[in-house]
Amino acid sequence: MTKEELLGKTEVFLFDLDGTLYLDETPIGSAIATLEALRKMGKRVVFLTNNSSRTEREYREKLCRIGFFSEGDLIYTSGMATVSYLKERYPGKRVYLAGTAALRREFEEEGILLTEDAPDVCVLAYDVELTFEKIRKFDSFLKDGAAFLATHPDDVCPTAGHPMPDVGSFLAMFCCSSGRKPDRIIGKPFTPMGEGVAKRTGTDRGRMCMVGDRMHTDIRFANNNGMMSVLVLSGETTRETMHSFPDRPDLVLGTVNELVSSLPSGGI
Ligand SMILES: [Mg+2]
């Protein structure tokens, strides 16, 4: 697909964050101006992240502070997609959430009934406040037969230093202790997050384009959900390593800035 065809077909651009729009909060080249140019072309901008340790409100503050967020944009996290999934598939059910205090507030504000006792559903989010007591309870509820959801599958979360253990690492632990694997994983590359963002924006998935730096999450997400995709080489993937994955993006660009050719592509 040519860039012109892709721009013509896309109504909503879904942007991954780290490695795609910024690196450790530093915008990649003229990424801020690139988003502005896309908005002027009538495209909707969605910031899509698997990181469920932060809420929509926290991401909005961060993206405003760095200069990315503009009125009319949407932030969509795997935590928000999980709320949508719970409302649809488990309406009124009692949920045990292993998640941060901020995420717990977000779930409760959305009307999810959280409990510390005998839940119908266990949800594992990226809980950077995890304690042994939470692990013990979660494991025990799984053994009692509660339904089991995870917000996303990432094994590690990138940082400036060593990558930190993420939900996938904790799933391995619960698999070891309880023999249970999640009944459903919500975030990229799976379909519940695609269904959720399509519903939230009211846009057909065929008119959406996922832009990201990871083949096994971002590009596979697009392919699993029937979306267009752009791989950017400003993060995890190189032109060499992209070929070791089964998925193929519609377009490969050095940085997100090449979506808008009148702007300088800027630093990778
Ligand atoms: Mg990324």
Residues whose N, C-alpha, C, O or C-beta is under 5 A from the ligand:
A	BS01	MG	D16 L17 D18 G19 T20 D213 G235
